[in-house]
Amino acid sequence: MGYIKVLFSEVRNVIIDTVDSNQQTRQVIELENGLHSIALGGAADYSPLSQDVMVEKSGPLNPVEVRFEKS
């Protein structure tokens, strides 16, 4: 298992592989190792609109950080 932390200026739901994860930005999220597509819920007022992220060799104290910017 691996971990990610999605960073954005607002609290949003995190979409993983086109499915709402029921998790929010700024939380540490556990998921299976491998390549995942990450996006945000709500208005498409951020960039990039999605990111492909390789999750491996990460833990709850050192999650892979995924950053989105307000556009």
N, CA, C and O atoms as a GROMACS GRO file, in nm:
protein
  284
    1MET      N    1   0.084  -0.119   0.000
    1MET     CA    2   0.000   0.000   0.000
    1MET      C    3   0.088   0.125   0.000
    1MET      O    4   0.202   0.123   0.047
    2GLY      N    5   0.033   0.233  -0.054
    2GLY     CA    6   0.103   0.360  -0.058
    2GLY      C    7   0.012   0.471  -0.009
    2GLY      O    8  -0.105   0.448   0.022
    3TYR      N    9   0.066   0.590  -0.002
    3TYR     CA   10  -0.008   0.703   0.053
    3TYR      C   11   0.014   0.827  -0.032
    3TYR      O   12   0.123   0.849  -0.085
    4ILE      N   13  -0.092   0.909  -0.045
    4ILE     CA   14  -0.081   1.038  -0.112
    4ILE      C   15  -0.143   1.145  -0.023
    4ILE      O   16  -0.223   1.116   0.066
    5LYS      N   17  -0.103   1.268  -0.048
    5LYS     CA   18  -0.164   1.384   0.016
    5LYS      C   19  -0.187   1.486  -0.095
    5LYS      O   20  -0.091   1.532  -0.158
    6VAL      N   21  -0.312   1.520  -0.119
    6VAL     CA   22  -0.347   1.613  -0.227
    6VAL      C   23  -0.356   1.753  -0.167
    6VAL      O   24  -0.428   1.776  -0.070
    7LEU      N   25  -0.282   1.845  -0.226
    7LEU     CA   26  -0.275   1.982  -0.175
    7LEU      C   27  -0.344   2.078  -0.272
    7LEU      O   28  -0.317   2.078  -0.392
    8PHE      N   29  -0.433   2.159  -0.216
    8PHE     CA   30  -0.507   2.260  -0.292
    8PHE      C   31  -0.550   2.367  -0.192
    8PHE      O   32  -0.560   2.340  -0.072
    9SER      N   33  -0.574   2.487  -0.241
    9SER     CA   34  -0.607   2.599  -0.152
    9SER      C   35  -0.745   2.587  -0.088
    9SER      O   36  -0.773   2.658   0.008
   10GLU      N   37  -0.830   2.499  -0.138
   10GLU     CA   38  -0.964   2.478  -0.083
   10GLU      C   39  -0.981   2.330  -0.048
   10GLU      O   40  -0.912   2.244  -0.102
   11VAL      N   41  -1.074   2.303   0.041
   11VAL     CA   42  -1.108   2.165   0.072
   11VAL      C   43  -1.198   2.113  -0.040
   11VAL      O   44  -1.305   2.170  -0.066
   12ARG      N   45  -1.156   2.006  -0.104
   12ARG     CA   46  -1.232   1.942  -0.212
   12ARG      C   47  -1.225   1.791  -0.195
   12ARG      O   48  -1.132   1.739  -0.134
   13ASN      N   49  -1.323   1.722  -0.250
   13ASN     CA   50  -1.315   1.576  -0.256
   13ASN      C   51  -1.206   1.539  -0.356
   13ASN      O   52  -1.183   1.609  -0.454
   14VAL      N   53  -1.139   1.427  -0.330
   14VAL     CA   54  -1.034   1.378  -0.417
   14VAL      C   55  -1.091   1.265  -0.503
   14VAL      O   56  -1.150   1.170  -0.452
   15ILE      N   57  -1.072   1.278  -0.634
   15ILE     CA   58  -1.117   1.179  -0.730
   15ILE      C   59  -0.995   1.094  -0.768
   15ILE      O   60  -0.895   1.146  -0.816
   16ILE      N   61  -1.005   0.962  -0.746
   16ILE     CA   62  -0.896   0.870  -0.777
   16ILE      C   63  -0.944   0.773  -0.883
   16ILE      O   64  -1.041   0.700  -0.862
   17ASP      N   65  -0.877   0.772  -0.997
   17ASP     CA   66  -0.913   0.682  -1.108
   17ASP      C   67  -1.061   0.698  -1.145
   17ASP      O   68  -1.131   0.599  -1.163
   18THR      N   69  -1.106   0.823  -1.156
   18THR     CA   70  -1.241   0.866  -1.194
   18THR      C   71  -1.350   0.832  -1.092
   18THR      O   72  -1.468   0.841  -1.124
   19VAL      N   73  -1.312   0.791  -0.970
   19VAL     CA   74  -1.410   0.757  -0.867
   19VAL      C   75  -1.388   0.847  -0.746
   19VAL      O   76  -1.274   0.866  -0.701
   20ASP      N   77  -1.497   0.903  -0.693
   20ASP     CA   78  -1.487   0.985  -0.572
   20ASP      C   79  -1.438   0.897  -0.457
   20ASP      O   80  -1.502   0.796  -0.425
   21SER      N   81  -1.328   0.933  -0.396
   21SER     CA   82  -1.266   0.851  -0.291
   21SER      C   83  -1.331   0.872  -0.154
   21SER      O   84  -1.299   0.800  -0.060
   22ASN      N   85  -1.422   0.969  -0.144
   22ASN     CA   86  -1.480   1.007  -0.015
   22ASN      C   87  -1.373   1.058   0.082
   22ASN      O   88  -1.392   1.055   0.204
   23GLN      N   89  -1.262   1.102   0.028
   23GLN     CA   90  -1.154   1.164   0.104
   23GLN      C   91  -1.140   1.307   0.054
   23GLN      O   92  -1.185   1.340  -0.056
   24GLN      N   93  -1.077   1.392   0.133
   24GLN     CA   94  -1.063   1.532   0.095
   24GLN      C   95  -0.917   1.573   0.086
   24GLN      O   96  -0.826   1.505   0.135
   25THR      N   97  -0.898   1.688   0.020
   25THR     CA   98  -0.764   1.745   0.012
   25THR      C   99  -0.710   1.766   0.153
   25THR      O  100  -0.786   1.781   0.248
   26ARG      N  101  -0.580   1.765   0.165
   26ARG     CA  102  -0.505   1.784   0.289
   26ARG      C  103  -0.507   1.661   0.381
   26ARG      O  104  -0.442   1.662   0.485
   27GLN      N  105  -0.581   1.556   0.343
   27GLN     CA  106  -0.580   1.432   0.422
   27GLN      C  107  -0.478   1.337   0.360
   27GLN      O  108  -0.451   1.342   0.240
   28VAL      N  109  -0.422   1.251   0.442
   28VAL     CA  110  -0.336   1.145   0.391
   28VAL      C  111  -0.429   1.031   0.350
   28VAL      O  112  -0.511   0.984   0.429
   29ILE      N  113  -0.414   0.986   0.225
   29ILE     CA  114  -0.503   0.886   0.167
   29ILE      C  115  -0.422   0.761   0.136
   29ILE      O  116  -0.318   0.768   0.070
   30GLU      N  117  -0.470   0.647   0.182
   30GLU     CA  118  -0.403   0.520   0.155
   30GLU      C  119  -0.463   0.458   0.029
   30GLU      O  120  -0.585   0.453   0.012
   31LEU      N  121  -0.377   0.410  -0.060
   31LEU     CA  122  -0.424   0.338  -0.178
   31LEU      C  123  -0.319   0.240  -0.226
   31LEU      O  124  -0.204   0.244  -0.182
   32GLU      N  125  -0.359   0.154  -0.316
   32GLU     CA  126  -0.268   0.051  -0.365
   32GLU      C  127  -0.152   0.114  -0.443
   32GLU      O  128  -0.169   0.217  -0.508
   33ASN      N  129  -0.036   0.050  -0.435
   33ASN     CA  130   0.078   0.095  -0.514
   33ASN      C  131   0.042   0.086  -0.662
   33ASN      O  132  -0.038   0.002  -0.703
   34GLY      N  133   0.102   0.174  -0.742
   34GLY     CA  134   0.080   0.173  -0.885
   34GLY      C  135   0.048   0.311  -0.936
   34GLY      O  136   0.056   0.410  -0.863
   35LEU      N  137   0.012   0.318  -1.063
   35LEU     CA  138  -0.020   0.444  -1.129
   35LEU      C  139  -0.167   0.478  -1.109
   35LEU      O  140  -0.254   0.396  -1.134
   36HIS      N  141  -0.193   0.600  -1.062
   36HIS     CA  142  -0.329   0.645  -1.036
   36HIS      C  143  -0.352   0.782  -1.097
   36HIS      O  144  -0.261   0.865  -1.100
   37SER      N  145  -0.473   0.806  -1.146
   37SER     CA  146  -0.514   0.936  -1.196
   37SER      C  147  -0.582   1.010  -1.082
   37SER      O  148  -0.676   0.959  -1.022
   38ILE      N  149  -0.535   1.131  -1.054
   38ILE     CA  150  -0.586   1.210  -0.942
   38ILE      C  151  -0.648   1.338  -0.996
   38ILE      O  152  -0.588   1.406  -1.079
   39ALA      N  153  -0.768   1.370  -0.948
   39ALA     CA  154  -0.837   1.494  -0.985
   39ALA      C  155  -0.912   1.544  -0.862
   39ALA      O  156  -0.911   1.480  -0.757
   40LEU      N  157  -0.976   1.660  -0.875
   40LEU     CA  158  -1.052   1.718  -0.766
   40LEU      C  159  -1.199   1.722  -0.802
   40LEU      O  160  -1.235   1.734  -0.919
   41GLY      N  161  -1.284   1.711  -0.700
   41GLY     CA  162  -1.427   1.727  -0.720
   41GLY      C  163  -1.463   1.875  -0.724
   41GLY      O  164  -1.380   1.961  -0.696
   42GLY      N  165  -1.586   1.903  -0.759
   42GLY     CA  166  -1.633   2.042  -0.764
   42GLY      C  167  -1.600   2.108  -0.896
   42GLY      O  168  -1.577   2.041  -0.996
   43ALA      N  169  -1.598   2.240  -0.893
   43ALA     CA  170  -1.574   2.319  -1.014
   43ALA      C  171  -1.436   2.290  -1.072
   43ALA      O  172  -1.340   2.266  -0.999
   44ALA      N  173  -1.427   2.294  -1.204
   44ALA     CA  174  -1.299   2.270  -1.274
   44ALA      C  175  -1.220   2.401  -1.283
   44ALA      O  176  -1.183   2.444  -1.392
   45ASP      N  177  -1.196   2.463  -1.168
   45ASP     CA  178  -1.126   2.592  -1.162
   45ASP      C  179  -0.985   2.575  -1.107
   45ASP      O  180  -0.936   2.658  -1.030
   46TYR      N  181  -0.920   2.466  -1.147
   46TYR     CA  182  -0.786   2.436  -1.100
   46TYR      C  183  -0.705   2.376  -1.215
   46TYR      O  184  -0.760   2.334  -1.317
   47SER      N  185  -0.575   2.374  -1.197
   47SER     CA  186  -0.490   2.312  -1.299
   47SER      C  187  -0.377   2.235  -1.230
   47SER      O  188  -0.336   2.271  -1.120
   48PRO      N  189  -0.328   2.131  -1.294
   48PRO     CA  190  -0.389   2.067  -1.410
   48PRO      C  191  -0.521   2.000  -1.372
   48PRO      O  192  -0.548   1.982  -1.253
   49LEU      N  193  -0.603   1.965  -1.470
   49LEU     CA  194  -0.733   1.905  -1.440
   49LEU      C  195  -0.721   1.764  -1.386
   49LEU      O  196  -0.812   1.716  -1.317
   50SER      N  197  -0.612   1.696  -1.415
   50SER     CA  198  -0.583   1.567  -1.353
   50SER      C  199  -0.433   1.542  -1.360
   50SER      O  200  -0.362   1.601  -1.442
   51GLN      N  201  -0.387   1.453  -1.275
   51GLN     CA  202  -0.245   1.417  -1.274
   51GLN      C  203  -0.233   1.266  -1.258
   51GLN      O  204  -0.301   1.205  -1.175
   52ASP      N  205  -0.145   1.207  -1.338
   52ASP     CA  206  -0.112   1.067  -1.321
   52ASP      C  207   0.006   1.058  -1.225
   52ASP      O  208   0.110   1.120  -1.248
   53VAL      N  209  -0.012   0.982  -1.119
   53VAL     CA  210   0.087   0.976  -1.012
   53VAL      C  211   0.124   0.831  -0.985
   53VAL      O  212   0.036   0.746  -0.970
   54MET      N  213   0.253   0.803  -0.978
   54MET     CA  214   0.301   0.671  -0.940
   54MET      C  215   0.313   0.667  -0.788
   54MET      O  216   0.387   0.745  -0.728
   55VAL      N  217   0.241   0.576  -0.727
   55VAL     CA  218   0.241   0.562  -0.582
   55VAL      C  219   0.319   0.436  -0.547
   55VAL      O  220   0.278   0.325  -0.582
   56GLU      N  221   0.429   0.454  -0.477
   56GLU     CA  222   0.509   0.341  -0.428
   56GLU      C  223   0.607   0.394  -0.326
   56GLU      O  224   0.646   0.511  -0.330
   57LYS      N  225   0.648   0.307  -0.236
   57LYS     CA  226   0.748   0.341  -0.135
   57LYS      C  227   0.714   0.470  -0.060
   57LYS      O  228   0.798   0.557  -0.040
   58SER      N  229   0.588   0.480  -0.018
   58SER     CA  230   0.546   0.595   0.060
   58SER      C  231   0.472   0.544   0.183
   58SER      O  232   0.414   0.435   0.183
   59GLY      N  233   0.475   0.624   0.286
   59GLY     CA  234   0.407   0.587   0.410
   59GLY      C  235   0.322   0.702   0.460
   59GLY      O  236   0.322   0.809   0.400
   60PRO      N  237   0.251   0.682   0.569
   60PRO     CA  238   0.163   0.787   0.619
   60PRO      C  239   0.240   0.913   0.663
   60PRO      O  240   0.184   1.022   0.667
   61LEU      N  241   0.368   0.896   0.696
   61LEU     CA  242   0.448   1.012   0.736
   61LEU      C  243   0.526   1.074   0.620
   61LEU      O  244   0.580   1.184   0.633
   62ASN      N  245   0.531   1.004   0.506
   62ASN     CA  246   0.599   1.058   0.387
   62ASN      C  247   0.516   1.026   0.262
   62ASN      O  248   0.563   0.956   0.172
   63PRO      N  249   0.391   1.079   0.256
   63PRO     CA  250   0.306   1.051   0.140
   63PRO      C  251   0.356   1.120   0.014
   63PRO      O  252   0.429   1.220   0.022
   64VAL      N  253   0.316   1.068  -0.100
   64VAL     CA  254   0.342   1.135  -0.228
   64VAL      C  255   0.252   1.259  -0.231
   64VAL      O  256   0.131   1.249  -0.215
   65GLU      N  257   0.312   1.377  -0.252
   65GLU     CA  258   0.233   1.500  -0.257
   65GLU      C  259   0.189   1.529  -0.400
   65GLU      O  260   0.268   1.523  -0.494
   66VAL      N  261   0.060   1.561  -0.412
   66VAL     CA  262   0.001   1.593  -0.542
   66VAL      C  263  -0.056   1.734  -0.528
   66VAL      O  264  -0.148   1.757  -0.450
   67ARG      N  265  -0.001   1.829  -0.604
   67ARG     CA  266  -0.041   1.970  -0.590
   67ARG      C  267  -0.126   2.016  -0.710
   67ARG      O  268  -0.095   1.988  -0.826
   68PHE      N  269  -0.230   2.087  -0.678
   68PHE     CA  270  -0.313   2.154  -0.777
   68PHE      C  271  -0.316   2.303  -0.746
   68PHE      O  272  -0.312   2.342  -0.629
   69GLU      N  273  -0.322   2.386  -0.849
   69GLU     CA  274  -0.325   2.530  -0.834
   69GLU      C  275  -0.460   2.585  -0.878
   69GLU      O  276  -0.519   2.534  -0.973
   70LYS      N  277  -0.507   2.688  -0.811
   70LYS     CA  278  -0.631   2.756  -0.849
   70LYS      C  279  -0.607   2.829  -0.980
   70LYS      O  280  -0.505   2.896  -0.995
   71SER      N  281  -0.701   2.817  -1.075
   71SER     CA  282  -0.682   2.886  -1.204
   71SER      C  283  -0.785   2.996  -1.222
   71SER      O  284  -0.784   3.065  -1.324
   0.00000   0.00000   0.00000
